[in-house]
Amino acid sequence: MADDETTAAGMARLALDWLSALDDDRRAQALYAFDDSLRGDWHYTPRRRPGLPLGAMTREQRAQVDALLDFALSETGRQKAEQIRGLELVLRQLGGSPSFRDPDNYALAVFGNPGTDGPWAWRFEGHHLSLTFTVAGDGAVAVTPSFWGANPARVPVPPHEGLRVLAAEQDLAFALIQDLDESRREAVMLRDRSLGNIVSGPGRADALKAPAGLPLSALSDGQRDLAMRIVETYARNLRPDLAAENLKRVREAGTDGIHFAWAGGLSLGQAYYYRLHGPVLLIEHDNTQNDANHIHSVWRDPTRDFGGDLLAGHYRHGHAHRHA
């Protein structure tokens, strides 16, 4: 990345490099109009999905995808993404079908033309990983929805026995819930059983309107710090400037108004669910399935998913909507 290259410009350059390396058939599979309805069709199940899967790419093309992910994510986020893909091989080892548990069934899709000043987006997605980046025409980048899952949450077999891909997301949350006194813990409890899954999953962006639980203003300084460290854990999966920008948005919107809520058990190994919900933030995390060894988690911005208010502002300023 050149010193004067913006994050949006770097993403565009790398996406264009990848698209230019594809033959016509592969490019037709990878590239969509920006307003195609598939742009909002994200998911985290092991299914066929929009875009070109890694298994259909040449070595050079896969290396270019790696370069784009290396650019967009932090070192920590990049490691998590690769470990999540690697868990497909663990699921094979535990009896899953090779055709169903496939680390190459992760696809990159581009929506719109990265080479114009119009908005465009890209998504890298497969089982338990969905990363969406939307670039407004003025170079602003939206980074949600962002889904990170892990099955198994703790690997039970060699050679990676004991690996917990999303350990920080678990451990910080348990430190927080266990630090609450009885009255505060009762106030954050949605119910004594976990919810069984995230609520605001694909197609359910509006499922959670009003925050539940306790606002961070009702917690001690140490407890508020733990809550914000959870938020930072999700944001810092991104490259540093994107992480800093999104954390600044959360703080400027008011951290005291972020609500923390919990459901289920209070110790690692028990099924549980937690939520952090504020004006520009929604984090959900559930670990219920497979005897509480299967995590689903999502980070959303109710105002900026898939571009949201960034695109609205772009269009208000009279920029033309351009298609791929």
N, C-alpha and C positions, 0 to 999 in steps of 0.2 A: 504494500500500500504506500503510495507516494505521500509525502508529508502534507500536501495540500489537498489530498483526495478525501472527500467526505465518506462517511459510512454508507450512505445511499449510493454514491457513485461507485464505491468499491463493490457493493453488492451487484449493481448493474453490470459492471465490467466482468465480474466472474460469471454471472448468469449468461451474459452474451457469449463469453468464451465457450461455455458448455453448450449452449444452443448451436453455435456455429460448428461445433465438432460433431453434431448429430447428422445422420443422413435424413432424407425427407421423411421416411416412415417413422423413424424415432422422434423426429421433431414434431410430427403431427400428433404423436402420442403425448408429448411433453408440454406443448404450448397451447394455451387457451385464450380466448378473448377475456379481457378484464372483467366484463360484466357477465361472464358465464356463471350459471347458478352453481356449478361445481366448486367455485371459489369458496363458498361457505359450507361445502359438504365435507367437513372434517370428521375423523373418527379415530378410534384407537384399537379396534378389533383387527384380527389377522384376516383381512378381506382383500379383494381387488380394489384398487383405489385410483383416482385420477393421477396421471403422471406416468413417467417412465421408471420402472423399477430397476434397482441396482443390477439384478440378475440379467437384464436385457441390455446392459451397457458394456462397452469395451473397457479395457483396463484404463485407457487414457480418459475416457468419459467419467469413470468412477473417481479417478484422481481429481478431476475438476469439481465433482460434487464434494469431495473431501475438502478441497480448497475453499469452496463456498461456506461449508459448515465451520471450518477452521476460522474463517473470517468473522462469521456471525456470532459464534459462541466463545465463551471463555474456555480456558484449558479445563476447568472443572466441568463445565457443561458439555464440552466435547467428549470428555472421558465418560460421563454419565450416558450420553447418547450411544456411544459404542458399547458400553456395558449392557444397556437395555437391549440392543441388537443381539449381543452375545447371549443373553438369557434365552433366546430362541433355541440355541444349542443345548442349554440345560434342560429345557422342556422336551427336546428330543430325547435326551439322555433319560429323562423320567418317563418316557413312553410315548411322547408325542410323535405324530406323523411328520416325516421330513418335508412333505409337500405342504403341510399346514404350518409347521414351526420352521420358518425359513428366514434367516437373517438377510437374505437378498431380496425379500419382499418388502422393501422400503423404497418409496418412490419420490422423485422430485418432479414437481409441476410448477410451471411459470404461467402467470395470468397477466396478459397485457404485454406491452413491448418495453423491455428495459432500456432500449436505445432511444426513446423519445422523452419529452418532458411531461408526458401524461402519467397518471398513476399506474402502478403495476404491483404484482405480488408474487411471492414464491412460497411453496410449502414443501417441507420434507416430512414424510409421514410413513409410518408402518405400525406394527403391533406395539402398543404402549408408548408411542412417541408421535407427537404431532406438533410441528414447529411452523408457525405461520408468520411471515413478515410482509407487511403492506407498506409500500413506498408511495407517499403522496408526491404530486408533481413538483412540489417545492423542496423535496429532499427529506422531509420528515418521515420517520419510520415507526410504524405501529408493530407491536411484537406479540399480540395476543389474538386468539386463544393459544395457550401453550400447555400441552399435556405431557406429563411424565409419569410413567407407570413402571411397575416392577413385579414380575411373576417368574420365580419366587422372590419375595421381598428379602428373604435370607436364603442363600443357596445352601441346600442340604447335602450336596454330594461333591466329591473331588472332581476336578482339580481346583475349583474355586469355592470350596466349602467355607461357609461363613461370610461370603461377600454380601453386603447390603448396599445396593446401588443408591438408595435414597435414605441412607442412615441419618444424615443431618436433619432432614425433614421430619423424621420420626423423633429423634432424640431431643431436639429443641422443644417440640410440642409436649413430650412427656415431662420434660423439666418444668415447663410452664404449668401444666395442669396439676402436677404434683406439688407445686409451690403455692397454689391457691389455698387459702383457708376454707373452712367448711362452707361459710356463707357465700363466698365468691364462687366456689366450685358449684354449689347448688344453682347459682344464678347463670352460670355458663352452660349448664347441662340442658341439652335438647331432650334427651331421654336416656334411660340407662342401657339401651342397646344401640349398637352402631346403626347407621342408616343403611348400610349394605352396599352403597355406591355413592359416587358424587351425584349431586342433584342437577347441576347446570351443565349436563353433558351435551353431546351433539344434538342440535335442534331445540335445546332448552335454555337458551341464553337468558330468557326472562323468567326462569322458574323461581329465582330468588329475588324478590323485590326489596323487602325490608330486612335490615340486619337483625340478627338474633344474638342472644347472649349478653355479655357485658362490654361496654366501651373500654378502650384502653385507659381512658381517663379515670376509671374506677379501680385500676390496678396499681400496684406499687411500682416504683421506678425500675426495680430489677425485673419485675414481671413484664412491664412495657418493653424493656430492652429485649427480653426473650422473644416476645411477639414480633418485634421488628427484625430480630435476627432471622426468624422464619421467613418473613417477607424478603429480606436480603438474600436468603438462600435461593429462593426462586428467581429473583432478579439477576443474581450474579451467575446464573447459567449463561447469561449473555456476555458479549464482549463488553469491556469496561465502560465505554461511553454510553452504550445503550442501557446498561444496568444503572449507571449514575443518573441518566435522564429520567428513567422510570421511577427510581427511588425518590428523586426530587419531586416528581409529580405527586407521589403518594404523600410526601411530607407537606407539600404546599396545600394539598387538599385537606390536611388536618389529620394527624395520626390519632388524636384523642377520640375522634369519631369512628375509628375502626373498631369493629366488634369482634370479640373472640367467642366462639361457641364450640361445644364438645358433645359427643354422644358415645356411649359404650364404656369399655374398660379403661382402667387408669394405669395399667402396666403393660410393658412390651410383652407381646405374646397373646394378649387379649384383643378381640375385635374392637375397633374404635374408629371414630370419625372426628375431624375438626374443620373449622371454617374461620377465616379472617375476612371480614367484609366491611368495606368502606366506600366512599364516593367514587373512587377510581380504582378500586381493588376488590377482587374476589378470588380468594384461594380456598379450594376445597381439597381435602385429603381423606381418603377412606382406605382402611385395611381390614377387610372382613372375609373375603373369599379365601378358600383353601386353608381353612383354620387360621385365619388372620395372618396369612403369608402371601398376600397378593394386593399390591397397592395401586390405586388409581388416584392421580392428583391433577388438578388443573389450576392454572393461573389465568384469570381473565381481567379485563378492564371494561366495566360496563359501558364506558363512553367511547372506547377506542378499539374494540374487537373488530378485526378485518378492516381497520382504517378508521371507522366511526367518525368522530368529529374532525379528524385530520382531513378526511376526504370532503366532508361537508364544507370546511373552511376553504379548501382548494377550489371547489366548484363555485362557492360564493364569490371568490375573487376572479371569476370569469375565465378560468382555464378550460380549454376544450377537453372533452372526454375522448380519448383515443383508444382504439381497439388494436389487438394483435393482428 
